Amino acid sequence: MDLVLLLSPILVLAIGALVYALGAFLWTARWRLVLSVAPNVPPYGALLRASVEAYAAMALLVGGIGGDAVRLGALVSRGLSPS
C-alpha cells in the first residue's frame, strides 16, 4: 500500500512531463509550418529551444505577453532569422 501512495505522485508528475513535452513538440511543429513560407526556415532544434523559452516567458510574464517576442529574440540572437 505504501508503494502505491509513493508511485501515485511520481506517476502524475511523469504524465505531466510527457504531456508538456508532447505539447512543446507539437507547438514547435506548428511554428515550423507557419515559417515554411519563409525563404530561410530555422532547424527544428533551434525552433524547439526558442519555443520552450517562449512558453516559459508566457508563463512568467504578466498576462502571458511577450512569448512571441522572446521566441523571435531567441532565434535572431542565434543568427537564425526566418526572413
C-alpha positions as CSV (number, residue, x, y, z in Angstrom):
1,M,0.0,0.0,0.0
2,D,2.8,2.4,0.8
3,L,4.4,1.8,-2.6
4,V,1.1,2.7,-4.4
5,L,0.9,6.0,-2.4
6,L,4.6,6.8,-3.3
7,L,4.2,5.9,-7.0
8,S,1.0,7.9,-7.5
9,P,2.6,11.4,-7.3
10,I,5.6,10.2,-9.4
11,L,3.2,8.8,-12.0
12,V,1.2,12.1,-12.1
13,L,4.5,14.0,-12.5
14,A,5.7,11.7,-15.2
15,I,2.4,12.0,-17.1
16,G,2.5,15.8,-16.7
17,A,6.1,15.9,-18.1
18,L,5.1,13.7,-21.0
19,V,2.1,16.0,-21.8
20,Y,4.3,19.1,-21.6
21,A,6.9,17.6,-23.9
22,L,4.3,16.5,-26.4
23,G,2.8,19.9,-26.4
24,A,6.2,21.5,-26.9
25,F,7.0,19.3,-29.9
26,L,3.5,20.0,-31.4
27,W,3.8,23.7,-30.8
28,T,7.2,23.7,-32.5
29,A,5.9,21.8,-35.4
30,R,3.1,24.4,-35.8
31,W,5.7,27.2,-35.8
32,R,7.8,25.3,-38.4
33,L,4.7,25.0,-40.5
34,V,4.0,28.7,-40.2
35,L,7.6,29.6,-41.1
36,S,7.6,27.2,-44.1
37,V,6.6,30.1,-46.3
38,A,9.8,32.0,-45.3
39,P,12.9,31.6,-47.5
40,N,15.1,30.6,-44.6
41,V,13.4,28.2,-42.1
42,P,15.5,27.6,-38.9
43,P,16.2,24.0,-37.9
44,Y,13.7,22.2,-35.8
45,G,16.1,22.0,-32.8
46,A,16.5,25.8,-32.7
47,L,12.8,26.3,-33.0
48,L,12.1,23.8,-30.2
49,R,14.5,25.7,-27.9
50,A,13.0,29.0,-28.8
51,S,9.5,27.7,-28.3
52,V,10.3,26.3,-24.8
53,E,11.9,29.6,-23.9
54,A,8.8,31.5,-25.2
55,Y,6.5,29.1,-23.3
56,A,8.4,29.8,-20.1
57,A,8.2,33.6,-20.7
58,M,4.5,33.4,-21.3
59,A,4.1,31.5,-18.0
60,L,6.2,34.0,-16.1
61,L,5.3,37.4,-17.6
62,V,2.1,39.2,-16.6
63,G,-0.8,38.2,-18.8
64,G,1.4,35.9,-20.9
65,I,2.6,38.8,-23.0
66,G,5.9,38.6,-24.7
67,G,6.2,34.9,-25.6
68,D,6.3,35.5,-29.3
69,A,8.8,38.3,-28.8
70,V,11.0,36.0,-26.7
71,R,10.8,33.3,-29.5
72,L,11.8,35.8,-32.1
73,G,14.6,37.2,-30.0
74,A,15.9,33.8,-29.3
75,L,16.0,32.9,-33.0
76,V,17.6,36.2,-34.0
77,S,20.2,36.1,-31.2
78,R,21.4,32.8,-32.7
79,G,21.5,34.2,-36.1
80,L,18.6,32.2,-37.4
81,S,16.3,34.9,-38.8
82,P,13.4,33.4,-40.7
83,S,13.4,36.2,-43.3
